[in-house]
Amino acid sequence: MVINSYTEGNPATLNYVFDSTNVHSAKYDPITESLTIIFSSGRRYHYNNIDTDLLTNFIGSKSTGKAFHSLFKNKKHTRLSDIKLI
């Protein structure tokens, strides 16, 4: 479940923070239709070709972890460098 959302930059990137033990946050670029998901462990994964319908299903879900597994688990992705979450 989304607990905070905000935009940054021009054109705007959409940012979401989740109330989830698994998924910390996500950043969506509507121009490139790309999504970066940051997990509570600090691992980051980048996904391309994510349309707004898929994003809406993800951020609107009651269980972010379950939604991730059903919507993204088998999608092609790139693992980015891990980050340290505060």
C-alpha positions as CSV (number, residue, x, y, z in Angstrom):
1,M,0.0,0.0,0.0
2,V,1.3,3.5,-0.9
3,I,1.9,5.6,2.1
4,N,3.5,8.6,0.3
5,S,3.8,9.7,-3.3
6,Y,5.5,12.7,-4.9
7,T,6.9,14.0,-8.2
8,E,10.4,15.3,-8.9
9,G,12.2,16.8,-12.0
10,N,10.9,18.1,-15.3
11,P,9.4,16.1,-16.9
12,A,8.1,14.7,-13.6
13,T,9.2,11.3,-12.3
14,L,6.6,9.7,-10.1
15,N,7.8,8.4,-6.7
16,Y,6.0,6.0,-4.3
17,V,6.9,4.9,-0.8
18,F,5.1,1.7,0.4
19,D,4.0,0.3,3.7
20,S,5.5,-3.1,3.0
21,T,8.0,-5.4,4.7
22,N,9.4,-6.3,1.2
23,V,9.1,-3.3,-1.1
24,H,10.4,0.0,0.1
25,S,9.7,2.4,-2.8
26,A,9.4,2.7,-6.6
27,K,10.3,5.4,-9.1
28,Y,8.4,5.6,-12.4
29,D,9.3,7.6,-15.5
30,P,6.2,8.0,-17.7
31,I,8.2,9.2,-20.7
32,T,10.4,6.1,-20.9
33,E,7.8,3.8,-19.2
34,S,10.5,2.5,-16.9
35,L,10.2,1.6,-13.3
36,T,12.8,1.1,-10.6
37,I,11.8,-0.8,-7.5
38,I,13.8,-0.5,-4.3
39,F,13.4,-3.4,-1.8
40,S,13.7,-3.1,2.0
41,S,17.0,-4.8,1.8
42,G,18.4,-2.0,-0.4
43,R,18.4,-4.0,-3.6
44,R,17.2,-2.1,-6.7
45,Y,15.8,-3.5,-9.9
46,H,14.9,-1.7,-13.1
47,Y,12.1,-2.6,-15.5
48,N,11.4,-1.3,-19.0
49,N,8.1,-1.3,-20.9
50,I,5.9,-0.7,-17.9
51,D,2.7,0.9,-19.0
52,T,0.5,3.0,-16.7
53,D,-2.1,0.2,-16.4
54,L,0.5,-2.1,-14.9
55,L,1.8,0.7,-12.7
56,T,-1.7,1.4,-11.5
57,N,-2.3,-2.2,-10.6
58,F,0.9,-2.3,-8.7
59,I,0.5,0.9,-6.6
60,G,-3.2,0.3,-6.0
61,S,-2.8,-3.2,-4.6
62,K,-3.5,-3.9,-0.9
63,S,-0.3,-6.1,-0.7
64,T,2.7,-4.6,-2.4
65,G,4.8,-7.8,-2.1
66,K,2.1,-10.0,-3.6
67,A,1.5,-7.5,-6.4
68,F,5.2,-7.5,-7.1
69,H,5.4,-11.2,-7.3
70,S,2.3,-11.5,-9.6
71,L,3.1,-8.5,-11.9
72,F,6.9,-8.3,-12.1
73,K,8.6,-11.4,-10.8
74,N,9.0,-13.0,-14.2
75,K,9.5,-9.7,-16.2
76,K,12.9,-9.0,-17.7
77,H,14.9,-6.7,-15.4
78,T,18.3,-5.2,-14.7
79,R,19.7,-5.3,-11.2
80,L,21.2,-2.0,-10.2
81,S,23.7,-1.4,-7.4
82,D,22.3,-1.8,-3.9
83,I,21.7,1.3,-1.8
84,K,21.7,1.7,2.0
85,L,18.4,2.7,3.3
86,I,18.2,4.9,6.4
